[in-house]
Amino acid sequence: MKPAVIVKISVILLLVIVVVILILQNLTPAPLNFLFFQAQSVPVIVIILVTLVIGYAIGLLSYRLLFGASIKQEKEEVEAKPSQKKKVSEADKEKFDPDAAEPAPADKKKRK
């Protein structure tokens, strides 16, 4: 196996071990009060995971709201550029003809 694959597998295994330890140490029930909702006993791990999911959703939505338009603009700009790349590559082809025995005249001027 490649060393990079071994490192990735090791990191994933380490994260799984950390999550299992977190779950096992937080099975004790705790009271939960949120606005008008009250629960007498909810495992602490459930509270942690729900909070994690809500935080992830807030981060994802705020990122899309703040940077979503700029990402779309960048994609549109990248899609508009291929025509310019073709012009550059055609210009390069004109400067050098691989079938010719000597370099094109433009190349001779650069070498002098």
Rosetta constraint file for C-alpha pairs under 8 A:
AtomPair CA 1 CA 5 HARMONIC 6.71 0.50
AtomPair CA 1 CA 6 HARMONIC 6.91 0.50
AtomPair CA 2 CA 6 HARMONIC 6.51 0.50
AtomPair CA 3 CA 7 HARMONIC 6.23 0.50
AtomPair CA 4 CA 8 HARMONIC 6.26 0.50
AtomPair CA 5 CA 9 HARMONIC 6.14 0.50
AtomPair CA 6 CA 10 HARMONIC 6.06 0.50
AtomPair CA 7 CA 11 HARMONIC 6.17 0.50
AtomPair CA 8 CA 12 HARMONIC 6.20 0.50
AtomPair CA 9 CA 13 HARMONIC 6.06 0.50
AtomPair CA 10 CA 14 HARMONIC 6.09 0.50
AtomPair CA 11 CA 15 HARMONIC 6.19 0.50
AtomPair CA 12 CA 16 HARMONIC 6.21 0.50
AtomPair CA 13 CA 17 HARMONIC 6.24 0.50
AtomPair CA 14 CA 18 HARMONIC 6.25 0.50
AtomPair CA 15 CA 19 HARMONIC 6.19 0.50
AtomPair CA 16 CA 20 HARMONIC 6.16 0.50
AtomPair CA 17 CA 21 HARMONIC 6.21 0.50
AtomPair CA 18 CA 22 HARMONIC 6.13 0.50
AtomPair CA 19 CA 23 HARMONIC 6.14 0.50
AtomPair CA 20 CA 24 HARMONIC 6.14 0.50
AtomPair CA 21 CA 25 HARMONIC 6.08 0.50
AtomPair CA 22 CA 26 HARMONIC 6.18 0.50
AtomPair CA 22 CA 45 HARMONIC 7.59 0.50
AtomPair CA 23 CA 27 HARMONIC 6.40 0.50
AtomPair CA 23 CA 45 HARMONIC 5.92 0.50
AtomPair CA 26 CA 43 HARMONIC 6.84 0.50
AtomPair CA 26 CA 44 HARMONIC 5.30 0.50
AtomPair CA 26 CA 45 HARMONIC 5.23 0.50
AtomPair CA 27 CA 43 HARMONIC 5.18 0.50
AtomPair CA 27 CA 44 HARMONIC 6.07 0.50
AtomPair CA 27 CA 45 HARMONIC 6.20 0.50
AtomPair CA 28 CA 43 HARMONIC 5.42 0.50
AtomPair CA 28 CA 44 HARMONIC 6.25 0.50
AtomPair CA 29 CA 41 HARMONIC 4.90 0.50
AtomPair CA 29 CA 42 HARMONIC 4.87 0.50
AtomPair CA 29 CA 43 HARMONIC 4.13 0.50
AtomPair CA 29 CA 44 HARMONIC 5.98 0.50
AtomPair CA 30 CA 40 HARMONIC 7.07 0.50
AtomPair CA 30 CA 41 HARMONIC 4.91 0.50
AtomPair CA 30 CA 42 HARMONIC 5.29 0.50
AtomPair CA 30 CA 43 HARMONIC 6.04 0.50
AtomPair CA 30 CA 44 HARMONIC 6.12 0.50
AtomPair CA 31 CA 38 HARMONIC 7.61 0.50
AtomPair CA 31 CA 39 HARMONIC 5.72 0.50
AtomPair CA 31 CA 40 HARMONIC 4.64 0.50
AtomPair CA 31 CA 41 HARMONIC 4.81 0.50
AtomPair CA 31 CA 42 HARMONIC 6.17 0.50
AtomPair CA 32 CA 37 HARMONIC 7.92 0.50
AtomPair CA 32 CA 38 HARMONIC 5.70 0.50
AtomPair CA 32 CA 39 HARMONIC 5.05 0.50
AtomPair CA 32 CA 40 HARMONIC 6.54 0.50
AtomPair CA 32 CA 41 HARMONIC 7.01 0.50
AtomPair CA 32 CA 42 HARMONIC 6.70 0.50
AtomPair CA 33 CA 37 HARMONIC 5.81 0.50
AtomPair CA 33 CA 38 HARMONIC 4.54 0.50
AtomPair CA 33 CA 39 HARMONIC 6.48 0.50
AtomPair CA 34 CA 38 HARMONIC 6.41 0.50
AtomPair CA 42 CA 46 HARMONIC 6.96 0.50
AtomPair CA 42 CA 47 HARMONIC 7.37 0.50
AtomPair CA 43 CA 47 HARMONIC 6.89 0.50
AtomPair CA 44 CA 48 HARMONIC 6.25 0.50
AtomPair CA 45 CA 49 HARMONIC 6.07 0.50
AtomPair CA 46 CA 50 HARMONIC 6.06 0.50
AtomPair CA 47 CA 51 HARMONIC 6.08 0.50
AtomPair CA 48 CA 52 HARMONIC 6.12 0.50
AtomPair CA 49 CA 53 HARMONIC 6.21 0.50
AtomPair CA 50 CA 54 HARMONIC 6.19 0.50
AtomPair CA 51 CA 55 HARMONIC 6.08 0.50
AtomPair CA 52 CA 56 HARMONIC 6.14 0.50
AtomPair CA 53 CA 57 HARMONIC 6.18 0.50
AtomPair CA 54 CA 58 HARMONIC 6.20 0.50
AtomPair CA 55 CA 59 HARMONIC 6.14 0.50
AtomPair CA 56 CA 60 HARMONIC 6.08 0.50
AtomPair CA 57 CA 61 HARMONIC 6.06 0.50
AtomPair CA 58 CA 62 HARMONIC 6.02 0.50
AtomPair CA 59 CA 63 HARMONIC 6.02 0.50
AtomPair CA 60 CA 64 HARMONIC 6.23 0.50
AtomPair CA 61 CA 65 HARMONIC 6.13 0.50
AtomPair CA 62 CA 66 HARMONIC 6.03 0.50
AtomPair CA 63 CA 67 HARMONIC 5.71 0.50
AtomPair CA 63 CA 68 HARMONIC 7.09 0.50
AtomPair CA 64 CA 68 HARMONIC 4.41 0.50
AtomPair CA 64 CA 69 HARMONIC 7.95 0.50
AtomPair CA 65 CA 69 HARMONIC 7.71 0.50
AtomPair CA 67 CA 71 HARMONIC 6.30 0.50
AtomPair CA 68 CA 72 HARMONIC 6.45 0.50
AtomPair CA 69 CA 73 HARMONIC 6.29 0.50
AtomPair CA 70 CA 74 HARMONIC 6.20 0.50
AtomPair CA 71 CA 75 HARMONIC 6.29 0.50
AtomPair CA 72 CA 76 HARMONIC 6.26 0.50
AtomPair CA 73 CA 77 HARMONIC 6.21 0.50
AtomPair CA 74 CA 78 HARMONIC 6.18 0.50
AtomPair CA 75 CA 79 HARMONIC 6.17 0.50
AtomPair CA 76 CA 80 HARMONIC 6.22 0.50
AtomPair CA 77 CA 81 HARMONIC 6.47 0.50
AtomPair CA 78 CA 82 HARMONIC 7.54 0.50
AtomPair CA 81 CA 85 HARMONIC 6.63 0.50
AtomPair CA 82 CA 86 HARMONIC 6.44 0.50
AtomPair CA 83 CA 87 HARMONIC 6.62 0.50
AtomPair CA 84 CA 88 HARMONIC 6.47 0.50
AtomPair CA 85 CA 89 HARMONIC 6.22 0.50
AtomPair CA 86 CA 90 HARMONIC 6.10 0.50
AtomPair CA 87 CA 91 HARMONIC 6.18 0.50
AtomPair CA 88 CA 92 HARMONIC 6.28 0.50
AtomPair CA 89 CA 93 HARMONIC 6.30 0.50
AtomPair CA 90 CA 94 HARMONIC 6.37 0.50
AtomPair CA 91 CA 95 HARMONIC 6.47 0.50
AtomPair CA 92 CA 96 HARMONIC 6.57 0.50
AtomPair CA 93 CA 97 HARMONIC 6.54 0.50
AtomPair CA 95 CA 104 HARMONIC 5.77 0.50
AtomPair CA 95 CA 105 HARMONIC 7.81 0.50
AtomPair CA 95 CA 106 HARMONIC 6.21 0.50
AtomPair CA 95 CA 107 HARMONIC 6.82 0.50
AtomPair CA 96 CA 103 HARMONIC 6.21 0.50
AtomPair CA 96 CA 104 HARMONIC 5.62 0.50
AtomPair CA 96 CA 107 HARMONIC 7.61 0.50
AtomPair CA 97 CA 103 HARMONIC 7.02 0.50
AtomPair CA 97 CA 104 HARMONIC 6.76 0.50
AtomPair CA 103 CA 107 HARMONIC 6.01 0.50
AtomPair CA 103 CA 108 HARMONIC 6.71 0.50
AtomPair CA 104 CA 108 HARMONIC 6.72 0.50
AtomPair CA 105 CA 109 HARMONIC 6.60 0.50
AtomPair CA 106 CA 110 HARMONIC 6.75 0.50
AtomPair CA 107 CA 111 HARMONIC 6.44 0.50
AtomPair CA 108 CA 112 HARMONIC 6.58 0.50
